[in-house]
């Protein structure tokens, strides 16, 4: 059972890599691609999104990616996280038994609520974890309104 499941997973992974390669070739000259990169990402980093009364936080797992290889952009209330996980050259070996780690370009986009103050967005990267803090605008924060008696 294990061998069959492992073989199926390897076949699926191999098929997905071939499909990604074909899409990359097909769309390499498509308008909007930069440096011949395909529109599709090679992989998608997992992200968690949290909100409290002060801010929205996006936490992305991007292990093995250098901070200088991560770019954030904001356009029309759409925050985009782009980057690349570069494959490190391995030693020359006689046989490879398995490739499971994912490399290549990634991109994630998030539509921001109108309550976010785009001028105060901050990003911090530590030990493979990117934390993007999107502070809420003062007008969007909950506040208490005093009731005055007549």
DOFIVO-902747 format. One record per atom (N, C-alpha, C): x, y, z; residue in three letters. Coordinates in steps of 0.2 Angstrom, whole numbers, padded with zeros to 4 digits, always signed. Atoms other than C-alpha are relative to their C-alpha. Example, Ala and Ser with C-alpha at 12.3 -4.5 7.8 and 13.67 -1.06 7.14 Angstrom:
BEGIN
+0004-0006+0000ALA+0062-0022+0039ALA+0004+0006+0000ALA-0004-0006-0001SER+0068-0005+0036SER-0004+0005+0003SER
END
This chain:
BEGIN
+0004-0006+0000UNK+0000+0000+0000UNK+0004+0006+0000UNK-0004-0006-0001UNK+0014+0012+0005UNK+0003+0002-0007UNK-0004-0001+0006UNK+0024+0009-0011UNK-0005+0003-0006UNK+0005-0002+0005UNK+0008+0011-0022UNK-0002+0008+0001UNK+0002-0006-0002UNK+0003+0027-0013UNK+0006+0005-0002UNK-0006-0004+0001UNK+0021+0034-0014UNK+0001+0001-0008UNK-0001-0001+0007UNK+0022+0030-0033UNK-0005+0004-0003UNK+0005-0004+0002UNK+0006+0038-0036UNK+0001+0008+0001UNK-0001-0007-0002UNK+0011+0054-0027UNK+0006+0002-0004UNK-0006-0002+0005UNK+0028+0054-0037UNK-0002+0001-0007UNK+0002-0001+0007UNK+0019+0052-0053UNK-0004+0006-0001UNK+0004-0006+0000UNK+0007+0066-0049UNK+0004+0006+0000UNK-0005-0005+0000UNK+0021+0077-0044UNK+0004+0001-0006UNK-0003+0000+0007UNK+0030+0073-0060UNK-0004+0003-0005UNK+0005-0003+0005UNK+0015+0077-0070UNK-0001+0007+0001UNK+0001-0007-0002UNK+0012+0093-0061UNK+0006+0005-0002UNK-0006-0004+0003UNK+0030+0099-0065UNK+0000+0000-0007UNK+0001+0000+0007UNK+0028+0094-0083UNK-0005+0005-0002UNK+0005-0005+0002UNK+0012+0104-0084UNK+0002+0007+0001UNK-0002-0007-0002UNK+0020+0119-0075UNK+0005+0002-0006UNK-0005-0001+0005UNK+0035+0118-0088UNK-0004+0002-0006UNK+0003-0001+0007UNK+0023+0117-0103UNK-0004+0007+0001UNK+0003-0006-0001UNK+0013+0132-0096UNK+0005+0006+0000UNK-0005-0005+0000UNK+0029+0142-0093UNK+0002+0001-0007UNK-0002-0001+0007UNK+0034+0139-0111UNK-0005+0003-0004UNK+0006-0003+0004UNK+0017+0143-0118UNK-0001+0007+0001UNK+0002-0007-0002UNK+0015+0159-0109UNK+0007+0004+0001UNK-0006-0004-0001UNK+0033+0165-0109UNK+0001+0007-0003UNK+0000-0007+0003UNK+0030+0179-0121UNK-0007+0003+0001UNK+0007-0003-0002UNK+0012+0183-0114UNK+0001+0007+0003UNK-0001-0007-0003UNK+0010+0202-0111UNK-0001-0001+0008UNK+0001+0000-0008UNK+0012+0205-0092UNK+0005-0004+0003UNK-0006+0004-0003UNK+0026+0192-0089UNK+0006+0004+0000UNK-0006-0004+0000UNK+0042+0199-0084UNK+0006-0005-0001UNK-0006+0004+0001UNK+0059+0191-0089UNK-0002-0007-0003UNK+0002+0006+0003UNK+0050+0177-0098UNK-0003-0005+0005UNK+0003+0005-0006UNK+0043+0170-0081UNK-0008-0001-0002UNK+0007+0001+0001UNK+0026+0162-0083UNK-0005+0003+0005UNK+0005-0003-0004UNK+0010+0169-0076UNK-0001-0004+0006UNK+0001+0005-0005UNK+0008+0154-0065UNK+0006+0000+0005UNK-0006+0001-0005UNK+0018+0152-0049UNK+0002-0008+0000UNK-0003+0006+0000UNK+0029+0137-0047UNK-0003-0004+0007UNK+0003+0002-0006UNK+0022+0135-0029UNK-0003+0006+0004UNK+0004-0005-0004UNK+0011+0144-0017UNK+0002-0001+0008UNK-0001+0001-0007UNK+0017+0147+0001UNK-0006+0000+0004UNK+0006-0001-0004UNK+0004+0144+0014UNK+0000+0006+0004UNK+0001-0006-0004UNK-0003+0159+0023UNK-0005+0000+0005UNK+0005-0001-0005UNK-0013+0163+0038UNK-0002+0008+0000UNK+0002-0007-0001UNK-0023+0179+0040UNK-0004+0001+0006UNK+0003-0001-0007UNK-0028+0186+0057UNK-0002+0007+0000UNK+0002-0007-0001UNK-0037+0202+0062UNK-0002+0001+0007UNK+0002-0002-0006UNK-0039+0211+0078UNK-0002+0007-0001UNK+0002-0007+0000UNK-0045+0228+0083UNK+0005+0005-0003UNK-0006-0004+0002UNK-0028+0236+0078UNK+0002-0001-0007UNK-0003+0002+0007UNK-0023+0227+0062UNK-0002-0006-0003UNK+0001+0007+0004UNK-0024+0213+0049UNK+0007-0002+0000UNK-0007+0002+0001UNK-0009+0202+0049UNK+0000-0006-0005UNK+0000+0006+0005UNK-0004+0190+0035UNK+0007-0003+0002UNK-0006+0003-0002UNK+0009+0177+0040UNK+0001-0006-0005UNK-0001+0005+0005UNK+0017+0167+0026UNK+0006-0004+0001UNK-0006+0004-0001UNK+0029+0152+0027UNK+0003+0000-0006UNK-0004+0000+0006UNK+0043+0154+0015UNK+0007-0002+0001UNK-0006+0003-0002UNK+0057+0143+0021UNK+0005+0000-0006UNK-0005+0000+0006UNK+0073+0144+0011UNK+0001+0005-0005UNK+0000-0005+0005UNK+0069+0160+0003UNK+0004+0006+0004UNK-0004-0006-0003UNK+0081+0175+0006UNK-0004+0006+0001UNK+0004-0006+0000UNK+0073+0191+0012UNK+0001+0005-0006UNK+0000-0004+0006UNK+0080+0200-0003UNK-0003-0003-0006UNK+0004+0003+0005UNK+0071+0188-0014UNK-0007+0001+0001UNK+0007-0001-0001UNK+0054+0193-0007UNK-0002+0008-0002UNK+0002-0006+0001UNK+0045+0208-0014UNK-0007+0001+0001UNK+0007-0001-0001UNK+0029+0216-0009UNK-0002+0006-0004UNK+0003-0006+0004UNK+0018+0228-0019UNK-0007+0001+0002UNK+0007-0002-0001UNK+0002+0237-0017UNK-0003+0004-0005UNK+0003-0003+0005UNK-0009+0242-0031UNK-0008-0001+0000UNK+0008+0001+0000UNK-0028+0246-0031UNK-0002-0004+0006UNK+0002+0004-0005UNK-0030+0239-0014UNK+0001-0008+0000UNK-0002+0007+0001UNK-0022+0222-0019UNK+0008+0000+0002UNK-0006+0001-0002UNK-0007+0217-0009UNK+0003-0006-0003UNK-0003+0006+0004UNK+0005+0205-0019UNK+0007-0001+0003UNK-0007+0003-0003UNK+0019+0195-0011UNK+0003-0004-0006UNK-0003+0004+0005UNK+0031+0189-0024UNK+0007-0002+0002UNK-0006+0002-0001UNK+0047+0180-0023UNK+0003-0006-0004UNK-0002+0006+0003UNK+0058+0165-0028UNK+0004-0004+0005UNK-0004+0005-0004UNK+0065+0150-0019UNK+0005-0003-0005UNK-0005+0003+0005UNK+0081+0146-0028UNK+0003-0007+0002UNK-0002+0007-0001UNK+0087+0128-0030UNK+0008+0001+0001UNK-0007+0000-0001UNK+0104+0126-0022UNK+0003-0006-0003UNK-0003+0005+0003UNK+0116+0116-0032UNK+0002-0006+0004UNK-0002+0006-0004UNK+0117+0098-0025UNK+0007-0003-0002UNK-0005+0004+0003UNK+0132+0087-0026UNK-0002-0004-0005UNK+0001+0004+0005UNK+0134+0077-0041UNK-0001-0007+0003UNK+0001+0006-0003UNK+0127+0060-0037UNK-0002-0005-0006UNK+0002+0005+0006UNK+0124+0044-0047UNK-0007-0001-0001UNK+0007+0001+0001UNK+0106+0042-0043UNK-0004+0005+0005UNK+0004-0004-0005UNK+0092+0053-0036UNK-0006-0004+0001UNK+0005+0004-0001UNK+0079+0044-0027UNK-0007+0004+0001UNK+0007-0004+0000UNK+0066+0058-0024UNK+0002+0007+0000UNK+0001-0007+0000UNK+0063+0076-0027UNK-0006+0002+0003UNK+0006-0002-0003UNK+0050+0083-0015UNK+0000+0008+0002UNK+0000-0007-0001UNK+0056+0101-0011UNK-0002+0004-0006UNK+0002-0004+0005UNK+0048+0114-0021UNK+0004+0007-0001UNK-0004-0006+0002UNK+0058+0128-0030UNK-0004+0004-0005UNK+0003-0004+0005UNK+0054+0143-0041UNK-0003+0006+0003UNK+0003-0006-0001UNK+0044+0158-0042UNK-0007-0001+0004UNK+0007+0001-0004UNK+0029+0161-0030UNK-0003+0007+0000UNK+0003-0006-0001UNK+0016+0174-0029UNK-0007-0001+0003UNK+0006+0000-0004UNK+0001+0177-0017UNK-0003+0007+0000UNK+0003-0007-0001UNK-0011+0192-0018UNK-0006+0000+0004UNK+0006-0001-0005UNK-0024+0198-0005UNK-0003+0007-0002UNK+0004-0007+0001UNK-0038+0211-0008UNK+0000+0002+0007UNK+0000-0003-0007UNK-0036+0223+0007UNK-0007+0003+0001UNK+0007-0003-0002UNK-0052+0229+0016UNK+0002+0008+0000UNK-0001-0007+0000UNK-0054+0248+0015UNK+0002+0003+0007UNK-0002-0002-0007UNK-0051+0249+0034UNK+0007+0000+0001UNK-0008+0000-0001UNK-0032+0246+0031UNK+0003+0007-0002UNK-0003-0006+0002UNK-0021+0261+0031UNK+0006-0002-0004UNK-0006+0002+0005UNK-0009+0258+0016UNK+0007+0003+0002UNK-0006-0004-0001UNK+0004+0271+0022UNK+0004-0003+0006UNK-0003+0003-0006UNK+0008+0261+0038UNK+0001-0008-0001UNK-0001+0007+0001UNK+0010+0243+0031UNK+0007-0001+0001UNK-0006+0002-0002UNK+0025+0234+0038UNK+0001-0007-0002UNK-0002+0007+0002UNK+0034+0218+0033UNK+0006-0002+0004UNK-0006+0002-0004UNK+0046+0208+0044UNK+0001-0008-0002UNK-0002+0007+0002UNK+0055+0192+0039UNK+0005-0003+0005UNK-0004+0003-0005UNK+0062+0180+0052UNK-0001-0008+0000UNK+0000+0008+0000UNK+0067+0161+0051UNK-0005-0003-0005UNK+0005+0003+0005UNK+0057+0158+0035UNK-0007+0002+0001UNK+0007-0002-0001UNK+0041+0167+0041UNK+0000+0007-0001UNK+0002-0007+0002UNK+0035+0183+0033UNK-0006+0002+0004UNK+0006-0003-0004UNK+0024+0194+0044UNK-0002+0007-0003UNK+0002-0007+0003UNK+0015+0208+0035UNK-0006+0003+0005UNK+0005-0004-0005UNK+0006+0220+0047UNK-0004+0005-0004UNK+0004-0005+0004UNK-0008+0230+0039UNK-0004+0004+0006UNK+0003-0004-0006UNK-0013+0243+0053UNK-0007+0003-0003UNK+0006-0003+0002UNK-0031+0249+0052UNK+0000+0007+0001UNK+0000-0007+0000UNK-0035+0267+0049UNK-0003+0002+0006UNK+0003-0002-0006UNK-0040+0277+0064UNK-0007+0000+0000UNK+0007+0000+0000UNK-0057+0279+0058UNK-0004-0006+0000UNK+0003+0007+0001UNK-0060+0260+0056UNK+0001-0003+0007UNK+0000+0004-0006UNK-0055+0256+0074UNK-0006+0001+0005UNK+0005-0001-0005UNK-0068+0253+0087UNK+0001+0005+0005UNK-0001-0005-0005UNK-0071+0267+0099UNK-0006+0000+0004UNK+0006-0001-0005UNK-0082+0271+0114UNK-0002+0007-0001UNK+0003-0007+0001UNK-0094+0285+0112UNK-0004+0001+0007UNK+0003-0001-0006UNK-0099+0293+0128UNK-0007+0003-0001UNK+0007-0003+0000UNK-0117+0296+0132UNK-0001+0005+0005UNK+0001-0005-0005UNK-0121+0312+0140UNK-0007+0001+0002UNK+0007-0001-0002UNK-0136+0316+0150UNK-0002+0007-0001UNK+0003-0007+0002UNK-0147+0331+0146UNK+0000+0005+0006UNK
END
